[in-house]
């Protein structure tokens, strides 16, 4: 009886997990990259109830880490934010985005050699995405406190990032300037 119950529950859980995982090939979507080519794919949804608004200001509080050999998932999500607004038209594309990296996200701000030493990866896989985000007008900052506490020097930071005194000051200052804080952990 106990074996039958376990087998039944196991089959139920496996079936539920199979249902939860969407099959993207069964429902092909026209993914677009309106601003940040190759990163942060989005789909246009012109009939959706809520649409991006012109003049939006976001400060993305990025602390998410990830596999050091791959693009940071939080940074890829920033590309998606930029593409969502860019795909909504010229007025909504005027959104302002600031990213402040701290915590586990600090290594993404390091130049190739420092990144390799810190993570063991062969160079910083985030570099191309970071360049595309900067080209799209995204302000990129790293917390100087987290950087130093993790044993890095300011001269190890890639030129696309500016060193801020702290993530705290970036978040407080940007929110005082009308930005909405979006945490990515």
Secondary structure, DSSP 8 states (H G I E B T S, - for coil): -HHHHHHHHHHHHHHHHHHHS--TTTS----B-SSSTTSS-B---TT-SS---TT-EEEEEE-----TTS--HHHHHHHHHHHHHHTT-TTGGG-EEEEEE-GGGGGGGB-HHHHHHHH-SSS-TTHHHHHHHHHTT-EEEEEHHHHHHTT--GGGB-TTSEEES-HHHHHHHHHHTT-EEEEE-
